[in-house]
């Protein structure tokens, strides 16, 4: 049986957590950055909460304006390659015979302004300036692009693509998922514009027998934390719930038996795409900007759908469902997603156009941008001529914070060891707020010289603010020894902390 359960902690996780008399196992942090997207490092909260932060709409990346695109467009992934961003999306006009779509690409140097390069000839319009990705024979390419960051990979194979191929030989289109097993197939490209199949001796031997395998929302990457290739791919439970399975490989050819992901003890929800990727500042933490599909939950009427020009392929009215984007997280080696928040990270927002079925789906890829910000993208207005991709921005590490009101609150970590020589904190306060930090032993006893009274008060807004005690920054004397951190904060947020080596 495939697992369908999902577990979630409310958006404002309990303001007070019990203190156990037992000392928990010591967490080995090393020099890794830790975010508060889950409760891994948190032992106790008092008058403080975990707060989910909403991204900011930073404008339209691009919209439909070419004859080979169409209302069936769907953004998949953004990669960073040789100084440019490549954004891959499906162009699908829904004209007769165009029910599987073609992979298009847009290019940007800053993630803000995008261009559609002239790459190929579009057969229907006859135009030769189509931004269509092709295979080595010049035919339109279908697949999900990903970047192979493993050390030693040849330059002409740094960009790869994957697809699930039905063993039956039946075609897999956007609106038809063939039943039966599917095998994993890999392609490679030197530039992300033209792909070729890897030779048969290098193709994966992996065949998935799980229902609905590879139907959508598949992500693959090399994990530095696990030293493995990791694949998360779409499956369906026996009760018809869309979810994900995980499998790993050392060589891209042989893969482990897939394991359906679990979600703790939460009520079931459906996830169309998962977009799981290592977070660039903490690659042992995988961030999944997942599309939550609310099947049968209608927000607009047929008349409203008609007014916005909603296209209805296959005779299905696509106003019967709605969707949003949620934050899932998991850690290297885990087969469980953490649902720290049930609330949406990306809401549909105003306008009927984003309350149709299968819109508001995030893309794979989170990147730093500007001063202290990161960016990611979301599909809007699916199956409409107004389809576009929107750019979202957020504070670096800023998905979740430990937050306390003006009256003050506290947070204590589990015991851990570190290998760096000082501490940096991503924090923000009001003009009246502050943060103070105390270093304790594993049993919670303050360490001399590093108490709250010794701590230099942190006021302001810093991504990597250095913590000090009477000007003392070095924590080298406690390297490798189990310690805890205790935070006192007032009208402030803490997003992450780290013990870097330099």
C-alpha angles and dihedrals in degrees: 000000000000116000115247102170122116126195127207142177115210120262093257097044112211112302090223128037122191121257113234121217089218120085108234123226115285114259115220106222102165107177095323121132114240125209127196095235089120138016097259095115099029120098100163140009124188122184087342132101142197106251125202112216125212121229121239122245102242098181142278115309094198142319141208113298106136130081094235091057122070146157092300091068117134129183116224116171147349121213132184113229130169095335097317137090117232115200116194122202139162116253111203124165095185088227114146108295094014100101099119100046134211130263113251128186135211122194132211138169095204106022090245106077115043133194130195107223123219104245113141149006118272107221096208100048097028091227116144097204098075117143090222121146110225141193122243091275092056095253122134112276126228121194146088114275122220136168121244105214097173113131114257098024110143114255092241090059101043090105114056137171135206137199138175113240119199110240088217091064091237115143118259111215135174091264102033127060112191114227121240135045125332130204125219116244127191134205132182139206138187094214108016091248103085121033133195130194115255111244116271093253089062099043118112117264088210118125119177118213094181115115118266093009116184093357091138146326100047121163131185131181144154109257115214089190094055098027087226140102108254126202126190112187138175121264135158131233122234087257092057099259116146112229141140140266128204130217132167139206139188095206109018089248106074118043135188122249106279118254120204110237118244129210106206118248102328129124117268121277130169124243117196096184130011106193091197113182137154110266108247095229096041109025094180087068115071116207117206117194093195130189110234110209116206100197115205094007104124122194101172133044128240089256092053091047090051091049093058092046096248110186116223112202120192089019091285118133105226095209094082095088138037134202144194139179122263135186117247122172135188135173131235110286096012125125092199132083116217115227100196088160132035090191122097120263091197116032123199090241129196124339130056091252093078095046094072126103119286100007130122090049112157121227126234113261136071119195139176115252135175123341111340096336138113130201140210136164142237137197116242135190099014116202092014134105086240091065112142144150118247126207117225127194133197140168115282107269085002104134093101136008138187101242133191130183127238090273089064139245142197143223130195124196130220116259112282143163126229136192101202125096102230141019130248125191132199102215145145130199137180119248087265096039133087147178128222127184131205126194113218138179119252091274093055098258115143114249115232113262093014102072127124089261090055095046119106104233115252113222125166138031118302134161093200105014114172116233118221140177114214085337093309110132103165117098095174094123091070099044109138094010121115110255140160132216122223119196128198114191138173124194087343145118130218115199106173145340137205143179102220122192094231 
